[in-house]
Amino acid sequence: MKKAKIIVIEGTDGSGKETQSNMLMKYFKHKNIKVKKFSFPVYDSPTGKIVGGPYLGKTDICESFFKETSVNVDPLVSSLYYAADRRYNFLKSINKELYKNDIILLDRYTTSNMGHQACKAKSNEEKDKILNFIETLEFDLCELPRPDLVIFLHMPYKASFELRKDRECTDDNEKSSKHLKDAEKGYLYVCNKYNWNYINCVNGKYKDIKSIKTIEKINNEIIKIIEDKLEI
């Protein structure tokens, strides 16, 4: 049987990953392409609740068990929580969809572990060590499938700050400006290292809120990449 192509929509904070994933669902369905969408972490699953509450300290679940907050937890330790959530939910519900659909669309994946954990490193050498650990952990040991296509949405931190300044921060990562700035740099390093498909969410360099591309323009860029890179 034919296995579904796995497309990952990844991005920095405020880049519109969920919005774009939902728009892609409509695009695929309009073309009569069988598609199923999942988002990580799966917060309503047992493992997702562990990530959301005890690790991240999401206000609607519980305070973090880590006094130093998730931002300061060792990146290899942090990676284990997210990998466990993906392994659990692939076994429970996602694997059975791989041969029932043409596309599995993922809003965040192993790629999020890479961006958010590698950014804690003090050097590129340490970044590579963390990335190698995550690849081995998730793809080899947890036996998760490698994605066929990763599309990275880059919303610069300054633009993201403007977009989210009135939004309530629900977890410790979101509350840390330093982590979000570091994550942007970490993501760009990983994007270049693994040759992800890059989309700049602003026109040129960010100057003000008017510099941000429309949702429709970003969506058109995503669709073009999919149509150029994948045979569906």
MORA-V140365 format. One record per pair of residues at least 6 apart in sequence whose ideal C-beta (glycine too) atoms are under 8 Angstrom apart, sorted by the first residue. I is the first residue (numbers start at 1). GAP is how many residues later the second one is. Records with the same first field share a line. If there is no record, write none. Layout:
# MORA-V140365
I: GAP / GAP
This chain:
# MORA-V140365
1: 98
2: 97 / 100
3: 95 / 96
4: 30 / 32 / 93 / 94 / 95 / 96 / 97 / 98 / 99 / 100
5: 97 / 98 / 99 / 143 / 144 / 225 / 227
6: 97 / 98 / 100 / 139 / 140 / 141 / 142 / 143
7: 17 / 96 / 97 / 98 / 99 / 140 / 141 / 142 / 143 / 144 / 219 / 223
8: 98 / 100 / 101 / 103 / 139 / 141 / 142 / 143
9: 8 / 11 / 12 / 15 / 96 / 97 / 98 / 99 / 142 / 144 / 213
10: 7 / 98 / 99 / 101 / 102 / 105 / 140 / 141 / 142 / 143 / 177 / 186
11: 6 / 141 / 142 / 143 / 144 / 176 / 190
12: 103 / 141 / 142 / 143 / 144 / 145 / 148 / 168 / 171 / 172 / 175
13: 142 / 144 / 147 / 151 / 161 / 167 / 170 / 171
14: 141 / 145 / 146 / 147 / 149 / 150
15: 138 / 139 / 140 / 145 / 186
16: 137 / 139 / 185 / 199 / 202
17: 90 / 91 / 136
18: 21 / 89
19: 196
20: 133 / 195 / 198 / 199 / 202
21: 16 / 18 / 84 / 86
22: 15
23: 192 / 196
24: 11 / 81 / 195 / 198 / 199 / 202
25: 10 / 12 / 80
27: 192 / 196
28: 6 / 7 / 74 / 75 / 77
29: 6
33: 69 / 70 / 199
34: 66 / 67 / 68 / 69
35: 66 / 67 / 68 / 69 / 70
36: 61 / 64 / 65 / 67 / 68 / 69
37: 67 / 68 / 69 / 70
38: 51 / 55 / 56 / 66 / 67 / 68 / 69
39: 67 / 68 / 69
40: 42 / 45 / 46 / 49 / 66 / 67 / 68 / 69 / 72
41: 6 / 7 / 10 / 11 / 41 / 44 / 67
42: 6 / 43 / 47
43: 6 / 8 / 9 / 15 / 18
45: 40 / 43 / 44 / 47
46: 42
47: 34 / 37 / 38 / 41 / 42
48: 37 / 41
49: 12
50: 31 / 34 / 35
51: 30 / 31 / 34
52: 6 / 9 / 119
53: 8 / 9 / 10 / 11
54: 8 / 10 / 11 / 12
55: 9 / 10 / 11 / 15 / 18 / 23 / 26
56: 8 / 14 / 115 / 116 / 117
57: 6 / 7 / 9 / 12 / 13 / 114 / 115
58: 112 / 113
59: 109 / 111 / 112
60: 110
64: 6 / 108
66: 6 / 7
69: 103 / 106 / 107
70: 8 / 101 / 102 / 103
71: 101 / 102 / 105 / 107 / 108
74: 46
75: 42 / 43 / 45 / 46 / 55
76: 41 / 54 / 57
78: 35 / 38 / 39
79: 34 / 38 / 51 / 54 / 55 / 58
80: 57
82: 30 / 31
83: 27 / 30 / 51 / 54 / 55 / 59 / 61
86: 23 / 24 / 52 / 56 / 58
87: 51 / 55 / 56 / 57
90: 54
94: 10
97: 7
98: 6 / 47
102: 130
103: 129
106: 41
109: 38 / 41
110: 24 / 25 / 28 / 29 / 34 / 37
111: 36 / 39 / 41 / 79 / 85
113: 21 / 25
114: 17 / 20 / 72 / 76 / 80
115: 68 / 71 / 72 / 75
116: 57 / 63 / 67 / 70
117: 13 / 17 / 69
118: 9 / 12 / 13 / 68 / 71 / 72
119: 60 / 63 / 64 / 66 / 67 / 68
120: 10 / 62 / 66
121: 6 / 8 / 9 / 65
124: 65
127: 59 / 62 / 63
128: 65
131: 59 / 62
138: 6
139: 6 / 7
148: 82
149: 48 / 76 / 77 / 80 / 81
150: 44 / 46 / 47
151: 45 / 46 / 48 / 71 / 74 / 75
152: 35 / 39 / 44 / 45 / 46 / 47
153: 46 / 48 / 65
154: 30 / 33 / 34 / 37 / 44 / 45 / 46 / 47
155: 8 / 46 / 47 / 57
156: 28 / 45 / 46 / 50
157: 23 / 24 / 27
158: 48
159: 42 / 43 / 47 / 50 / 52 / 53
160: 20
161: 16
162: 46 / 47
163: 46 / 49
164: 10
169: 6
173: 6 / 7 / 10
174: 6
190: 6
191: 7
197: 28 / 32
199: 19 / 22 / 23 / 26
200: 13
201: 11 / 12 / 17
202: 9 / 10 / 11
203: 8 / 9 / 10
204: 7
205: 6
206: 6
226: 6
